[in-house]
């Protein structure tokens, strides 16, 4: 019973970790998309011009995101979750 509870707790922590990492990356991309769509509306331009400016704004950021080294911020999150999972793993090893 205790082993099953420890395994379930570890599975829940790992699922929360995956959600945190996905939320971090997703919100980073979402922020760039929102900014790219927002700032051209500040000027009195046509719809086509606003969309072209939005695309020109977002393209460099989205290209940067594809080559960005996500291991540093996600590694920081992983280190925090590792501190939570370590005691569970030690208890499972006994």
PyMOL Python script that loads the backbone (N, CA, C, O; Angstrom):
from pymol import cmd

cmd.read_pdbstr("""\
ATOM      1  N   UNK A   1       0.833  -1.190   0.000  1.00  0.00           N
ATOM      2  CA  UNK A   1       0.000   0.000   0.000  1.00  0.00           C
ATOM      3  C   UNK A   1       0.883   1.261   0.000  1.00  0.00           C
ATOM      4  O   UNK A   1       0.646   2.198  -0.763  1.00  0.00           O
ATOM      5  N   UNK A   2       1.898   1.263   0.868  1.00  0.00           N
ATOM      6  CA  UNK A   2       2.774   2.422   0.970  1.00  0.00           C
ATOM      7  C   UNK A   2       3.547   2.639  -0.323  1.00  0.00           C
ATOM      8  O   UNK A   2       3.716   3.777  -0.761  1.00  0.00           O
ATOM      9  N   UNK A   3       4.017   1.560  -0.936  1.00  0.00           N
ATOM     10  CA  UNK A   3       4.770   1.664  -2.189  1.00  0.00           C
ATOM     11  C   UNK A   3       3.886   2.224  -3.304  1.00  0.00           C
ATOM     12  O   UNK A   3       4.339   3.039  -4.109  1.00  0.00           O
ATOM     13  N   UNK A   4       2.644   1.794  -3.350  1.00  0.00           N
ATOM     14  CA  UNK A   4       1.728   2.288  -4.378  1.00  0.00           C
ATOM     15  C   UNK A   4       1.467   3.779  -4.186  1.00  0.00           C
ATOM     16  O   UNK A   4       1.365   4.522  -5.162  1.00  0.00           O
ATOM     17  N   UNK A   5       1.359   4.217  -2.939  1.00  0.00           N
ATOM     18  CA  UNK A   5       1.138   5.631  -2.671  1.00  0.00           C
ATOM     19  C   UNK A   5       2.364   6.459  -3.052  1.00  0.00           C
ATOM     20  O   UNK A   5       2.232   7.556  -3.595  1.00  0.00           O
ATOM     21  N   UNK A   6       3.555   5.934  -2.768  1.00  0.00           N
ATOM     22  CA  UNK A   6       4.776   6.636  -3.148  1.00  0.00           C
ATOM     23  C   UNK A   6       4.919   6.737  -4.665  1.00  0.00           C
ATOM     24  O   UNK A   6       5.314   7.777  -5.194  1.00  0.00           O
ATOM     25  N   UNK A   7       4.597   5.654  -5.352  1.00  0.00           N
ATOM     26  CA  UNK A   7       4.653   5.684  -6.817  1.00  0.00           C
ATOM     27  C   UNK A   7       3.641   6.665  -7.384  1.00  0.00           C
ATOM     28  O   UNK A   7       3.931   7.371  -8.349  1.00  0.00           O
ATOM     29  N   UNK A   8       2.462   6.712  -6.794  1.00  0.00           N
ATOM     30  CA  UNK A   8       1.433   7.657  -7.248  1.00  0.00           C
ATOM     31  C   UNK A   8       1.880   9.096  -6.991  1.00  0.00           C
ATOM     32  O   UNK A   8       1.674   9.970  -7.833  1.00  0.00           O
ATOM     33  N   UNK A   9       2.490   9.341  -5.837  1.00  0.00           N
ATOM     34  CA  UNK A   9       2.967  10.694  -5.528  1.00  0.00           C
ATOM     35  C   UNK A   9       4.058  11.109  -6.512  1.00  0.00           C
ATOM     36  O   UNK A   9       4.084  12.252  -6.969  1.00  0.00           O
ATOM     37  N   UNK A  10       4.956  10.183  -6.837  1.00  0.00           N
ATOM     38  CA  UNK A  10       6.007  10.490  -7.803  1.00  0.00           C
ATOM     39  C   UNK A  10       5.417  10.751  -9.183  1.00  0.00           C
ATOM     40  O   UNK A  10       5.872  11.656  -9.882  1.00  0.00           O
ATOM     41  N   UNK A  11       4.427   9.990  -9.582  1.00  0.00           N
ATOM     42  CA  UNK A  11       3.784  10.194 -10.884  1.00  0.00           C
ATOM     43  C   UNK A  11       3.086  11.553 -10.939  1.00  0.00           C
ATOM     44  O   UNK A  11       3.131  12.236 -11.962  1.00  0.00           O
ATOM     45  N   UNK A  12       2.449  11.938  -9.850  1.00  0.00           N
ATOM     46  CA  UNK A  12       1.778  13.237  -9.802  1.00  0.00           C
ATOM     47  C   UNK A  12       2.800  14.371  -9.892  1.00  0.00           C
ATOM     48  O   UNK A  12       2.587  15.343 -10.617  1.00  0.00           O
ATOM     49  N   UNK A  13       3.901  14.252  -9.164  1.00  0.00           N
ATOM     50  CA  UNK A  13       4.945  15.285  -9.229  1.00  0.00           C
ATOM     51  C   UNK A  13       5.543  15.390 -10.634  1.00  0.00           C
ATOM     52  O   UNK A  13       5.805  16.491 -11.116  1.00  0.00           O
ATOM     53  N   UNK A  14       5.754  14.270 -11.276  1.00  0.00           N
ATOM     54  CA  UNK A  14       6.296  14.306 -12.635  1.00  0.00           C
ATOM     55  C   UNK A  14       5.297  14.916 -13.611  1.00  0.00           C
ATOM     56  O   UNK A  14       5.693  15.625 -14.536  1.00  0.00           O
ATOM     57  N   UNK A  15       4.023  14.655 -13.421  1.00  0.00           N
ATOM     58  CA  UNK A  15       3.003  15.259 -14.278  1.00  0.00           C
ATOM     59  C   UNK A  15       2.944  16.774 -14.065  1.00  0.00           C
ATOM     60  O   UNK A  15       2.793  17.534 -15.021  1.00  0.00           O
ATOM     61  N   UNK A  16       3.061  17.202 -12.825  1.00  0.00           N
ATOM     62  CA  UNK A  16       3.071  18.641 -12.539  1.00  0.00           C
ATOM     63  C   UNK A  16       4.309  19.289 -13.149  1.00  0.00           C
ATOM     64  O   UNK A  16       4.233  20.397 -13.679  1.00  0.00           O
ATOM     65  N   UNK A  17       5.437  18.612 -13.077  1.00  0.00           N
ATOM     66  CA  UNK A  17       6.661  19.120 -13.710  1.00  0.00           C
ATOM     67  C   UNK A  17       6.455  19.308 -15.213  1.00  0.00           C
ATOM     68  O   UNK A  17       6.811  20.349 -15.765  1.00  0.00           O
ATOM     69  N   UNK A  18       5.885  18.309 -15.868  1.00  0.00           N
ATOM     70  CA  UNK A  18       5.650  18.401 -17.311  1.00  0.00           C
ATOM     71  C   UNK A  18       4.713  19.565 -17.635  1.00  0.00           C
ATOM     72  O   UNK A  18       4.907  20.267 -18.628  1.00  0.00           O
ATOM     73  N   UNK A  19       3.710  19.761 -16.803  1.00  0.00           N
ATOM     74  CA  UNK A  19       2.790  20.881 -17.017  1.00  0.00           C
ATOM     75  C   UNK A  19       3.486  22.228 -16.822  1.00  0.00           C
ATOM     76  O   UNK A  19       3.242  23.165 -17.582  1.00  0.00           O
ATOM     77  N   UNK A  20       4.342  22.331 -15.821  1.00  0.00           N
ATOM     78  CA  UNK A  20       5.079  23.576 -15.583  1.00  0.00           C
ATOM     79  C   UNK A  20       5.976  23.920 -16.766  1.00  0.00           C
ATOM     80  O   UNK A  20       6.003  25.068 -17.212  1.00  0.00           O
ATOM     81  N   UNK A  21       6.702  22.945 -17.271  1.00  0.00           N
ATOM     82  CA  UNK A  21       7.604  23.189 -18.398  1.00  0.00           C
ATOM     83  C   UNK A  21       6.800  23.561 -19.642  1.00  0.00           C
ATOM     84  O   UNK A  21       7.158  24.497 -20.357  1.00  0.00           O
ATOM     85  N   UNK A  22       5.726  22.840 -19.898  1.00  0.00           N
ATOM     86  CA  UNK A  22       4.892  23.150 -21.061  1.00  0.00           C
ATOM     87  C   UNK A  22       4.266  24.539 -20.930  1.00  0.00           C
ATOM     88  O   UNK A  22       4.167  25.273 -21.913  1.00  0.00           O
ATOM     89  N   UNK A  23       3.850  24.893 -19.729  1.00  0.00           N
ATOM     90  CA  UNK A  23       3.262  26.220 -19.512  1.00  0.00           C
ATOM     91  C   UNK A  23       4.307  27.310 -19.707  1.00  0.00           C
ATOM     92  O   UNK A  23       4.005  28.354 -20.284  1.00  0.00           O
ATOM     93  N   UNK A  24       5.513  27.090 -19.241  1.00  0.00           N
ATOM     94  CA  UNK A  24       6.580  28.085 -19.402  1.00  0.00           C
ATOM     95  C   UNK A  24       6.876  28.343 -20.875  1.00  0.00           C
ATOM     96  O   UNK A  24       6.928  29.490 -21.318  1.00  0.00           O
ATOM     97  N   UNK A  25       7.067  27.282 -21.612  1.00  0.00           N
ATOM     98  CA  UNK A  25       7.385  27.426 -23.034  1.00  0.00           C
ATOM     99  C   UNK A  25       6.181  27.983 -23.787  1.00  0.00           C
ATOM    100  O   UNK A  25       6.326  28.878 -24.620  1.00  0.00           O
ATOM    101  N   UNK A  26       5.009  27.463 -23.499  1.00  0.00           N
ATOM    102  CA  UNK A  26       3.804  27.922 -24.186  1.00  0.00           C
ATOM    103  C   UNK A  26       3.487  29.376 -23.920  1.00  0.00           C
ATOM    104  O   UNK A  26       3.116  30.110 -24.837  1.00  0.00           O
ATOM    105  N   UNK A  27       3.626  29.803 -22.678  1.00  0.00           N
ATOM    106  CA  UNK A  27       3.350  31.198 -22.359  1.00  0.00           C
ATOM    107  C   UNK A  27       4.385  32.138 -22.955  1.00  0.00           C
ATOM    108  O   UNK A  27       4.067  33.282 -23.282  1.00  0.00           O
ATOM    109  N   UNK A  28       5.603  31.677 -23.099  1.00  0.00           N
ATOM    110  CA  UNK A  28       6.623  32.503 -23.754  1.00  0.00           C
ATOM    111  C   UNK A  28       6.252  32.754 -25.211  1.00  0.00           C
ATOM    112  O   UNK A  28       6.324  33.887 -25.686  1.00  0.00           O
ATOM    113  N   UNK A  29       5.863  31.716 -25.908  1.00  0.00           N
ATOM    114  CA  UNK A  29       5.466  31.864 -27.310  1.00  0.00           C
ATOM    115  C   UNK A  29       4.178  32.679 -27.412  1.00  0.00           C
ATOM    116  O   UNK A  29       4.049  33.526 -28.296  1.00  0.00           O
ATOM    117  N   UNK A  30       3.234  32.430 -26.519  1.00  0.00           N
ATOM    118  CA  UNK A  30       1.960  33.150 -26.527  1.00  0.00           C
ATOM    119  C   UNK A  30       2.166  34.652 -26.304  1.00  0.00           C
ATOM    120  O   UNK A  30       1.477  35.470 -26.914  1.00  0.00           O
ATOM    121  N   UNK A  31       3.099  35.009 -25.444  1.00  0.00           N
ATOM    122  CA  UNK A  31       3.371  36.426 -25.181  1.00  0.00           C
ATOM    123  C   UNK A  31       3.884  37.119 -26.444  1.00  0.00           C
ATOM    124  O   UNK A  31       3.489  38.248 -26.737  1.00  0.00           O
ATOM    125  N   UNK A  32       4.754  36.453 -27.185  1.00  0.00           N
ATOM    126  CA  UNK A  32       5.266  37.045 -28.424  1.00  0.00           C
ATOM    127  C   UNK A  32       4.140  37.188 -29.445  1.00  0.00           C
ATOM    128  O   UNK A  32       4.045  38.208 -30.128  1.00  0.00           O
ATOM    129  N   UNK A  33       3.297  36.181 -29.550  1.00  0.00           N
ATOM    130  CA  UNK A  33       2.179  36.264 -30.494  1.00  0.00           C
ATOM    131  C   UNK A  33       1.230  37.401 -30.130  1.00  0.00           C
ATOM    132  O   UNK A  33       0.779  38.142 -31.003  1.00  0.00           O
ATOM    133  N   UNK A  34       0.929  37.538 -28.848  1.00  0.00           N
ATOM    134  CA  UNK A  34       0.030  38.607 -28.417  1.00  0.00           C
ATOM    135  C   UNK A  34       0.640  39.981 -28.660  1.00  0.00           C
ATOM    136  O   UNK A  34      -0.053  40.890 -29.118  1.00  0.00           O
ATOM    137  N   UNK A  35       1.912  40.145 -28.363  1.00  0.00           N
ATOM    138  CA  UNK A  35       2.570  41.432 -28.602  1.00  0.00           C
ATOM    139  C   UNK A  35       2.591  41.753 -30.090  1.00  0.00           C
ATOM    140  O   UNK A  35       2.321  42.885 -30.491  1.00  0.00           O
ATOM    141  N   UNK A  36       2.912  40.758 -30.903  1.00  0.00           N
ATOM    142  CA  UNK A  36       2.961  40.977 -32.342  1.00  0.00           C
ATOM    143  C   UNK A  36       1.625  41.382 -32.920  1.00  0.00           C
ATOM    144  O   UNK A  36       1.574  42.161 -33.872  1.00  0.00           O
ATOM    145  N   UNK A  37       0.539  40.868 -32.363  1.00  0.00           N
ATOM    146  CA  UNK A  37      -0.787  41.247 -32.851  1.00  0.00           C
ATOM    147  C   UNK A  37      -1.274  42.554 -32.233  1.00  0.00           C
ATOM    148  O   UNK A  37      -2.133  43.224 -32.806  1.00  0.00           O
ATOM    149  N   UNK A  38      -0.740  42.921 -31.077  1.00  0.00           N
ATOM    150  CA  UNK A  38      -1.236  44.103 -30.369  1.00  0.00           C
ATOM    151  C   UNK A  38      -0.655  45.405 -30.896  1.00  0.00           C
ATOM    152  O   UNK A  38      -1.411  46.335 -31.180  1.00  0.00           O
ATOM    153  N   UNK A  39       0.668  45.504 -31.038  1.00  0.00           N
ATOM    154  CA  UNK A  39       1.265  46.809 -31.296  1.00  0.00           C
ATOM    155  C   UNK A  39       0.863  47.434 -32.628  1.00  0.00           C
ATOM    156  O   UNK A  39       0.753  48.658 -32.691  1.00  0.00           O
ATOM    157  N   UNK A  40       0.636  46.667 -33.702  1.00  0.00           N
ATOM    158  CA  UNK A  40       0.202  47.342 -34.941  1.00  0.00           C
ATOM    159  C   UNK A  40      -1.188  47.982 -34.825  1.00  0.00           C
ATOM    160  O   UNK A  40      -1.516  48.877 -35.603  1.00  0.00           O
ATOM    161  N   UNK A  41      -1.998  47.543 -33.878  1.00  0.00           N
ATOM    162  CA  UNK A  41      -3.324  48.153 -33.717  1.00  0.00           C
ATOM    163  C   UNK A  41      -3.239  49.539 -33.098  1.00  0.00           C
ATOM    164  O   UNK A  41      -4.229  50.271 -33.110  1.00  0.00           O
ATOM    165  N   UNK A  42      -2.093  49.920 -32.561  1.00  0.00           N
ATOM    166  CA  UNK A  42      -1.909  51.253 -31.968  1.00  0.00           C
ATOM    167  C   UNK A  42      -1.861  52.339 -33.022  1.00  0.00           C
ATOM    168  O   UNK A  42      -2.016  53.516 -32.697  1.00  0.00           O
ATOM    169  N   UNK A  43      -1.651  51.974 -34.279  1.00  0.00           N
ATOM    170  CA  UNK A  43      -1.564  52.933 -35.374  1.00  0.00           C
ATOM    171  C   UNK A  43      -2.781  52.785 -36.268  1.00  0.00           C
ATOM    172  O   UNK A  43      -3.366  51.706 -36.357  1.00  0.00           O
ATOM    173  N   UNK A  44      -3.149  53.833 -36.908  1.00  0.00           N
ATOM    174  CA  UNK A  44      -4.322  53.836 -37.780  1.00  0.00           C
ATOM    175  C   UNK A  44      -3.903  53.334 -39.164  1.00  0.00           C
ATOM    176  O   UNK A  44      -3.690  54.122 -40.086  1.00  0.00           O
ATOM    177  N   UNK A  45      -3.789  52.015 -39.291  1.00  0.00           N
ATOM    178  CA  UNK A  45      -3.352  51.390 -40.536  1.00  0.00           C
ATOM    179  C   UNK A  45      -4.447  50.457 -41.034  1.00  0.00           C
ATOM    180  O   UNK A  45      -5.381  50.131 -40.301  1.00  0.00           O
ATOM    181  N   UNK A  46      -4.326  50.041 -42.258  1.00  0.00           N
ATOM    182  CA  UNK A  46      -5.264  49.075 -42.807  1.00  0.00           C
ATOM    183  C   UNK A  46      -5.034  47.696 -42.208  1.00  0.00           C
ATOM    184  O   UNK A  46      -3.995  47.421 -41.608  1.00  0.00           O
ATOM    185  N   UNK A  47      -6.020  46.846 -42.387  1.00  0.00           N
ATOM    186  CA  UNK A  47      -5.941  45.498 -41.812  1.00  0.00           C
ATOM    187  C   UNK A  47      -4.772  44.704 -42.395  1.00  0.00           C
ATOM    188  O   UNK A  47      -4.079  43.992 -41.669  1.00  0.00           O
ATOM    189  N   UNK A  48      -4.556  44.827 -43.690  1.00  0.00           N
ATOM    190  CA  UNK A  48      -3.468  44.085 -44.331  1.00  0.00           C
ATOM    191  C   UNK A  48      -2.112  44.558 -43.811  1.00  0.00           C
ATOM    192  O   UNK A  48      -1.229  43.746 -43.533  1.00  0.00           O
ATOM    193  N   UNK A  49      -1.954  45.862 -43.682  1.00  0.00           N
ATOM    194  CA  UNK A  49      -0.691  46.412 -43.187  1.00  0.00           C
ATOM    195  C   UNK A  49      -0.449  45.975 -41.749  1.00  0.00           C
ATOM    196  O   UNK A  49       0.681  45.652 -41.383  1.00  0.00           O
ATOM    197  N   UNK A  50      -1.493  45.962 -40.933  1.00  0.00           N
ATOM    198  CA  UNK A  50      -1.331  45.511 -39.542  1.00  0.00           C
ATOM    199  C   UNK A  50      -0.892  44.057 -39.488  1.00  0.00           C
ATOM    200  O   UNK A  50      -0.027  43.699 -38.689  1.00  0.00           O
ATOM    201  N   UNK A  51      -1.480  43.218 -40.330  1.00  0.00           N
ATOM    202  CA  UNK A  51      -1.101  41.806 -40.338  1.00  0.00           C
ATOM    203  C   UNK A  51       0.335  41.603 -40.833  1.00  0.00           C
ATOM    204  O   UNK A  51       1.053  40.743 -40.324  1.00  0.00           O
ATOM    205  N   UNK A  52       0.744  42.383 -41.808  1.00  0.00           N
ATOM    206  CA  UNK A  52       2.123  42.278 -42.305  1.00  0.00           C
ATOM    207  C   UNK A  52       3.101  42.716 -41.218  1.00  0.00           C
ATOM    208  O   UNK A  52       4.117  42.057 -40.999  1.00  0.00           O
ATOM    209  N   UNK A  53       2.802  43.821 -40.535  1.00  0.00           N
ATOM    210  CA  UNK A  53       3.663  44.274 -39.439  1.00  0.00           C
ATOM    211  C   UNK A  53       3.699  43.251 -38.307  1.00  0.00           C
ATOM    212  O   UNK A  53       4.750  43.018 -37.709  1.00  0.00           O
ATOM    213  N   UNK A  54       2.559  42.645 -38.015  1.00  0.00           N
ATOM    214  CA  UNK A  54       2.520  41.619 -36.970  1.00  0.00           C
ATOM    215  C   UNK A  54       3.389  40.430 -37.355  1.00  0.00           C
ATOM    216  O   UNK A  54       4.140  39.912 -36.528  1.00  0.00           O
ATOM    217  N   UNK A  55       3.288  39.999 -38.601  1.00  0.00           N
ATOM    218  CA  UNK A  55       4.101  38.866 -39.057  1.00  0.00           C
ATOM    219  C   UNK A  55       5.582  39.206 -39.022  1.00  0.00           C
ATOM    220  O   UNK A  55       6.404  38.387 -38.609  1.00  0.00           O
ATOM    221  N   UNK A  56       5.922  40.414 -39.455  1.00  0.00           N
ATOM    222  CA  UNK A  56       7.334  40.827 -39.434  1.00  0.00           C
ATOM    223  C   UNK A  56       7.865  40.945 -38.007  1.00  0.00           C
ATOM    224  O   UNK A  56       9.055  40.740 -37.764  1.00  0.00           O
ATOM    225  N   UNK A  57       6.989  41.273 -37.073  1.00  0.00           N
ATOM    226  CA  UNK A  57       7.400  41.354 -35.669  1.00  0.00           C
ATOM    227  C   UNK A  57       7.591  39.967 -35.070  1.00  0.00           C
ATOM    228  O   UNK A  57       8.574  39.717 -34.372  1.00  0.00           O
ATOM    229  N   UNK A  58       6.658  39.071 -35.341  1.00  0.00           N
ATOM    230  CA  UNK A  58       6.681  37.761 -34.700  1.00  0.00           C
ATOM    231  C   UNK A  58       7.704  36.815 -35.306  1.00  0.00           C
ATOM    232  O   UNK A  58       8.252  35.972 -34.595  1.00  0.00           O
ATOM    233  N   UNK A  59       7.970  36.928 -36.570  1.00  0.00           N
ATOM    234  CA  UNK A  59       8.858  35.969 -37.238  1.00  0.00           C
ATOM    235  C   UNK A  59      10.242  35.865 -36.598  1.00  0.00           C
ATOM    236  O   UNK A  59      10.689  34.749 -36.334  1.00  0.00           O
ATOM    237  N   UNK A  60      10.946  36.976 -36.336  1.00  0.00           N
ATOM    238  CA  UNK A  60      12.275  36.817 -35.710  1.00  0.00           C
ATOM    239  C   UNK A  60      12.199  36.171 -34.326  1.00  0.00           C
ATOM    240  O   UNK A  60      13.054  35.357 -33.977  1.00  0.00           O
ATOM    241  N   UNK A  61      11.187  36.525 -33.541  1.00  0.00           N
ATOM    242  CA  UNK A  61      11.065  35.935 -32.211  1.00  0.00           C
ATOM    243  C   UNK A  61      10.766  34.442 -32.294  1.00  0.00           C
ATOM    244  O   UNK A  61      11.350  33.648 -31.557  1.00  0.00           O
ATOM    245  N   UNK A  62       9.873  34.066 -33.175  1.00  0.00           N
ATOM    246  CA  UNK A  62       9.535  32.647 -33.290  1.00  0.00           C
ATOM    247  C   UNK A  62      10.696  31.838 -33.860  1.00  0.00           C
ATOM    248  O   UNK A  62      10.892  30.680 -33.489  1.00  0.00           O
ATOM    249  N   UNK A  63      11.459  32.441 -34.756  1.00  0.00           N
ATOM    250  CA  UNK A  63      12.664  31.759 -35.235  1.00  0.00           C
ATOM    251  C   UNK A  63      13.690  31.629 -34.115  1.00  0.00           C
ATOM    252  O   UNK A  63      14.375  30.611 -34.007  1.00  0.00           O
ATOM    253  N   UNK A  64      13.792  32.657 -33.288  1.00  0.00           N
ATOM    254  CA  UNK A  64      14.697  32.600 -32.139  1.00  0.00           C
ATOM    255  C   UNK A  64      14.270  31.498 -31.165  1.00  0.00           C
ATOM    256  O   UNK A  64      15.112  30.791 -30.611  1.00  0.00           O
ATOM    257  N   UNK A  65      12.968  31.359 -30.964  1.00  0.00           N
ATOM    258  CA  UNK A  65      12.482  30.332 -30.042  1.00  0.00           C
ATOM    259  C   UNK A  65      12.827  28.926 -30.513  1.00  0.00           C
ATOM    260  O   UNK A  65      12.994  28.020 -29.696  1.00  0.00           O
ATOM    261  N   UNK A  66      12.935  28.737 -31.824  1.00  0.00           N
ATOM    262  CA  UNK A  66      13.263  27.395 -32.310  1.00  0.00           C
ATOM    263  C   UNK A  66      14.714  27.019 -32.038  1.00  0.00           C
ATOM    264  O   UNK A  66      15.029  25.839 -31.888  1.00  0.00           O
ATOM    265  N   UNK A  67      15.609  28.021 -31.973  1.00  0.00           N
ATOM    266  CA  UNK A  67      17.013  27.728 -31.723  1.00  0.00           C
ATOM    267  C   UNK A  67      17.436  28.062 -30.293  1.00  0.00           C
ATOM    268  O   UNK A  67      18.592  27.864 -29.920  1.00  0.00           O
ATOM    269  N   UNK A  68      16.505  28.564 -29.505  1.00  0.00           N
ATOM    270  CA  UNK A  68      16.814  28.945 -28.130  1.00  0.00           C
ATOM    271  C   UNK A  68      17.130  27.718 -27.290  1.00  0.00           C
ATOM    272  O   UNK A  68      16.497  26.673 -27.444  1.00  0.00           O
ATOM    273  N   UNK A  69      18.091  27.843 -26.417  1.00  0.00           N
ATOM    274  CA  UNK A  69      18.460  26.755 -25.527  1.00  0.00           C
ATOM    275  C   UNK A  69      17.515  26.768 -24.328  1.00  0.00           C
ATOM    276  O   UNK A  69      17.716  27.513 -23.369  1.00  0.00           O
ATOM    277  N   UNK A  70      16.493  25.938 -24.400  1.00  0.00           N
ATOM    278  CA  UNK A  70      15.481  25.905 -23.338  1.00  0.00           C
ATOM    279  C   UNK A  70      15.961  25.130 -22.122  1.00  0.00           C
ATOM    280  O   UNK A  70      15.244  25.053 -21.124  1.00  0.00           O
ATOM    281  N   UNK A  71      17.158  24.555 -22.179  1.00  0.00           N
ATOM    282  CA  UNK A  71      17.613  23.707 -21.083  1.00  0.00           C
ATOM    283  C   UNK A  71      17.918  24.508 -19.819  1.00  0.00           C
ATOM    284  O   UNK A  71      17.808  23.967 -18.719  1.00  0.00           O
ATOM    285  N   UNK A  72      18.297  25.777 -19.944  1.00  0.00           N
ATOM    286  CA  UNK A  72      18.590  26.555 -18.731  1.00  0.00           C
ATOM    287  C   UNK A  72      17.347  26.818 -17.896  1.00  0.00           C
ATOM    288  O   UNK A  72      17.337  26.478 -16.713  1.00  0.00           O
ATOM    289  N   UNK A  73      16.293  27.410 -18.461  1.00  0.00           N
ATOM    290  CA  UNK A  73      15.117  27.638 -17.613  1.00  0.00           C
ATOM    291  C   UNK A  73      14.413  26.347 -17.223  1.00  0.00           C
ATOM    292  O   UNK A  73      13.939  26.218 -16.094  1.00  0.00           O
ATOM    293  N   UNK A  74      14.341  25.399 -18.136  1.00  0.00           N
ATOM    294  CA  UNK A  74      13.686  24.143 -17.772  1.00  0.00           C
ATOM    295  C   UNK A  74      14.561  23.330 -16.821  1.00  0.00           C
ATOM    296  O   UNK A  74      14.045  22.557 -16.014  1.00  0.00           O
ATOM    297  N   UNK A  75      15.875  23.498 -16.909  1.00  0.00           N
ATOM    298  CA  UNK A  75      16.768  22.836 -15.954  1.00  0.00           C
ATOM    299  C   UNK A  75      16.579  23.371 -14.546  1.00  0.00           C
ATOM    300  O   UNK A  75      16.668  22.624 -13.572  1.00  0.00           O
ATOM    301  N   UNK A  76      16.317  24.668 -14.443  1.00  0.00           N
ATOM    302  CA  UNK A  76      16.045  25.266 -13.129  1.00  0.00           C
ATOM    303  C   UNK A  76      14.772  24.677 -12.539  1.00  0.00           C
ATOM    304  O   UNK A  76      14.728  24.344 -11.355  1.00  0.00           O
ATOM    305  N   UNK A  77      13.740  24.548 -13.362  1.00  0.00           N
ATOM    306  CA  UNK A  77      12.486  23.941 -12.892  1.00  0.00           C
ATOM    307  C   UNK A  77      12.716  22.480 -12.531  1.00  0.00           C
ATOM    308  O   UNK A  77      12.184  21.993 -11.533  1.00  0.00           O
ATOM    309  N   UNK A  78      13.507  21.780 -13.338  1.00  0.00           N
ATOM    310  CA  UNK A  78      13.788  20.370 -13.067  1.00  0.00           C
ATOM    311  C   UNK A  78      14.535  20.203 -11.749  1.00  0.00           C
ATOM    312  O   UNK A  78      14.280  19.248 -11.014  1.00  0.00           O
ATOM    313  N   UNK A  79      15.449  21.110 -11.442  1.00  0.00           N
ATOM    314  CA  UNK A  79      16.189  21.017 -10.175  1.00  0.00           C
ATOM    315  C   UNK A  79      15.251  21.166  -8.986  1.00  0.00           C
ATOM    316  O   UNK A  79      15.402  20.474  -7.980  1.00  0.00           O
ATOM    317  N   UNK A  80      14.289  22.064  -9.100  1.00  0.00           N
ATOM    318  CA  UNK A  80      13.326  22.252  -8.000  1.00  0.00           C
ATOM    319  C   UNK A  80      12.468  21.007  -7.802  1.00  0.00           C
ATOM    320  O   UNK A  80      12.225  20.586  -6.671  1.00  0.00           O
ATOM    321  N   UNK A  81      12.016  20.427  -8.898  1.00  0.00           N
ATOM    322  CA  UNK A  81      11.182  19.228  -8.782  1.00  0.00           C
ATOM    323  C   UNK A  81      12.006  18.027  -8.346  1.00  0.00           C
ATOM    324  O   UNK A  81      11.492  17.132  -7.675  1.00  0.00           O
ATOM    325  N   UNK A  82      13.278  17.999  -8.720  1.00  0.00           N
ATOM    326  CA  UNK A  82      14.135  16.898  -8.297  1.00  0.00           C
ATOM    327  C   UNK A  82      14.275  16.867  -6.779  1.00  0.00           C
ATOM    328  O   UNK A  82      14.351  15.795  -6.178  1.00  0.00           O
ATOM    329  N   UNK A  83      14.309  18.050  -6.161  1.00  0.00           N
ATOM    330  CA  UNK A  83      14.365  18.107  -4.698  1.00  0.00           C
ATOM    331  C   UNK A  83      13.120  17.500  -4.063  1.00  0.00           C
ATOM    332  O   UNK A  83      13.184  16.967  -2.955  1.00  0.00           O
ATOM    333  N   UNK A  84      12.000  17.579  -4.753  1.00  0.00           N
ATOM    334  CA  UNK A  84      10.766  16.995  -4.229  1.00  0.00           C
ATOM    335  C   UNK A  84      10.685  15.489  -4.480  1.00  0.00           C
ATOM    336  O   UNK A  84      10.135  14.741  -3.671  1.00  0.00           O
ATOM    337  N   UNK A  85      11.238  15.059  -5.611  1.00  0.00           N
ATOM    338  CA  UNK A  85      11.125  13.648  -5.993  1.00  0.00           C
ATOM    339  C   UNK A  85      12.183  12.789  -5.304  1.00  0.00           C
ATOM    340  O   UNK A  85      11.950  11.607  -5.052  1.00  0.00           O
ATOM    341  N   UNK A  86      13.339  13.369  -4.997  1.00  0.00           N
ATOM    342  CA  UNK A  86      14.433  12.609  -4.383  1.00  0.00           C
ATOM    343  C   UNK A  86      14.030  11.846  -3.128  1.00  0.00           C
ATOM    344  O   UNK A  86      14.328  10.655  -3.033  1.00  0.00           O
ATOM    345  N   UNK A  87      13.367  12.475  -2.160  1.00  0.00           N
ATOM    346  CA  UNK A  87      12.969  11.708  -0.968  1.00  0.00           C
ATOM    347  C   UNK A  87      12.011  10.556  -1.273  1.00  0.00           C
ATOM    348  O   UNK A  87      12.043   9.514  -0.618  1.00  0.00           O
ATOM    349  N   UNK A  88      11.165  10.763  -2.272  1.00  0.00           N
ATOM    350  CA  UNK A  88      10.241   9.693  -2.655  1.00  0.00           C
ATOM    351  C   UNK A  88      11.008   8.535  -3.259  1.00  0.00           C
ATOM    352  O   UNK A  88      10.727   7.376  -2.953  1.00  0.00           O
ATOM    353  N   UNK A  89      11.987   8.840  -4.126  1.00  0.00           N
ATOM    354  CA  UNK A  89      12.800   7.785  -4.709  1.00  0.00           C
ATOM    355  C   UNK A  89      13.606   7.020  -3.653  1.00  0.00           C
ATOM    356  O   UNK A  89      13.746   5.799  -3.724  1.00  0.00           O
ATOM    357  N   UNK A  90      14.129   7.759  -2.680  1.00  0.00           N
ATOM    358  CA  UNK A  90      14.875   7.092  -1.579  1.00  0.00           C
ATOM    359  C   UNK A  90      13.950   6.169  -0.784  1.00  0.00           C
ATOM    360  O   UNK A  90      14.337   5.067  -0.395  1.00  0.00           O
ATOM    361  N   UNK A  91      12.727   6.637  -0.552  1.00  0.00           N
ATOM    362  CA  UNK A  91      11.777   5.803   0.206  1.00  0.00           C
ATOM    363  C   UNK A  91      11.373   4.570  -0.612  1.00  0.00           C
ATOM    364  O   UNK A  91      11.141   3.500  -0.048  1.00  0.00           O
ATOM    365  N   UNK A  92      11.292   4.716  -1.916  1.00  0.00           N
ATOM    366  CA  UNK A  92      10.966   3.559  -2.762  1.00  0.00           C
ATOM    367  C   UNK A  92      12.111   2.559  -2.820  1.00  0.00           C
ATOM    368  O   UNK A  92      11.884   1.362  -2.998  1.00  0.00           O
ATOM    369  N   UNK A  93      13.344   3.043  -2.669  1.00  0.00           N
ATOM    370  CA  UNK A  93      14.506   2.159  -2.721  1.00  0.00           C
ATOM    371  C   UNK A  93      14.668   1.298  -1.488  1.00  0.00           C
ATOM    372  O   UNK A  93      15.370   0.287  -1.528  1.00  0.00           O
ATOM    373  N   UNK A  94      14.033   1.680  -0.390  1.00  0.00           N
ATOM    374  CA  UNK A  94      14.181   0.898   0.847  1.00  0.00           C
ATOM    375  C   UNK A  94      13.431  -0.386   0.806  1.00  0.00           C
ATOM    376  O   UNK A  94      13.460  -1.149   1.771  1.00  0.00           O
TER     377      UNK A  94
END
""", "prot")
cmd.dss("prot")
cmd.show_as("cartoon", "prot")
cmd.util.cbc("prot")
cmd.orient("prot")
